[in-house]
Amino acid sequence: MSSRPARLRALTALGAAFVVAVTLLAMQQGSADAAPKARAAAAAPDCGPRVAKNFLNAWKCTFSDDFDGTALDTTKWIAQTTAASAFTSGKDCFVDSPNNVSVSGGTLNLTVRRESAPFTCAKPGGSFSTDVTAGSVSTFNRFSQTYGRFEIRAAFPAVTTAGVHSAFWLWPTTITEAWPGSGEIDVAEYYSKYPDRVIPFLHYAPTKYDANMTNNNCLVSNPSAFHTYTLEWTSSAITISFDGKVCLKDSAWSPVGHKKPYPFNSPFMVALTQGLGSTGNDYVAGTTPLPATMKVDYVRAWS
């Protein structure tokens, strides 16, 4: 695997700026919107056909959503908002609105869109003015897991100029140190400035450069069509595949002040995000085509 080109290294900084605000999610949104204490007993998750784990065993389904209803299943998902968590790429305001987060036609639809007029986006630490709203959901306080297999089938926006950023990623339920020390697993990120590829990235604090923590060269034919994006995560290796083809495999991460498998040895939640781009993939009002929608056919997890 090659090192990240200079222009895409700039996008790593975007990733840091884009997700570090989610540290606040566990602290602020947790108190504002704790998971419901009284829920009807949920049916056992159904991940479809059995998937072989090894020669003798199959993976066990632990989470599934096929988005066959007409509304987001709030026993499985929570909408991430800028108002509760400070989550933003800088120019977008994440909101809990059916214009940005909806379920219809068998898919979850996450949309970044330009509103008819500027508005004040509430944000811990300081509100700001924007005319762009965005959509993101996570399994915060609903589902998390240490190790396993995680997969989505998704279509990214049909945008091929700079300014749009889509992501399927995992985030630790407990933050033990400043980002990226607690870890983050970006299974699949679509940067619209680079429309021929989808990029995975393992964020942690390495003792030395880890060439296997990302791969900029995983070409995907027409990312706006549906493809499968899969993570297989164990204590010894993290493997990410697109349409069954391995894109990234890291089995030798070495975190500062810790031993492997830290920080990838604790429960992580699942997040799906559609927002604007920033440094290296900058949104330009009037040039970046909006609205832009990420469609998710299903999300599944196994242990």
Buried (B, 14 or more C-beta within 10 A) or exposed (E): BEEBEEEBEBBBEBBBBBBBBBBBBBEBBBEEBEBEEEEEEEEEBEBEEEBEBEEEEEBBBBBBBBBEEEEBBBBBBBBBBBBBBBBBBBBBBBBBBEEBBBBEEEBBBBBBBBBEEEBEBBBBEEBEEBBBBBBBBBBBBBBBBBBBBBBBBBBBBBBBBBBBBBBBBBBBBEBEBEBBBBBBBBBBBBBBBBBEBBBBBBBBBBEEEBEBBBBBEBEBEEBBEBBBBBBBBEEEBBBBBBEEEEBBBBEEBBBEEBEBBBBBBBEBBBBBBBBBBBBBBBBEEEEBBBBBBBBBBBBBBBE
